Amino acid sequence: SLGGVGRIFANQLNLDA
C-alpha cells in the first residue's frame, strides 16, 4: 500500500498483492 503516495491507480493493488 506504499504506492498510494504517488500511485493511486491499479498499481496500488499490484503493490499490495
Sine and cosine of phi, psi and omega as CSV:
sin_phi,cos_phi,sin_psi,cos_psi,sin_omega,cos_omega
0.00,0.00,0.06,1.00,0.00,-1.00
-0.92,0.40,-0.46,0.89,-0.02,-1.00
-0.91,0.40,-0.23,0.97,-0.02,-1.00
-0.85,0.52,-0.37,0.93,-0.04,-1.00
-0.90,0.43,-0.71,0.70,-0.06,-1.00
-0.73,-0.69,0.10,0.99,-0.01,-1.00
-0.75,-0.66,0.98,0.18,-0.03,-1.00
-1.00,0.02,0.53,0.85,-0.04,-1.00
-0.91,-0.40,-0.34,-0.94,0.01,-1.00
-0.88,0.47,-0.37,0.93,-0.01,-1.00
-0.86,0.50,-0.53,0.85,-0.01,-1.00
-0.86,0.51,-0.67,0.74,0.00,-1.00
-0.92,0.40,-0.58,0.82,0.01,-1.00
-0.90,0.44,-0.66,0.75,-0.01,-1.00
-0.92,0.38,-0.62,0.79,0.00,-1.00
-0.92,0.39,-0.59,0.81,-0.03,-1.00
-0.95,0.32,0.00,0.00,0.00,0.00
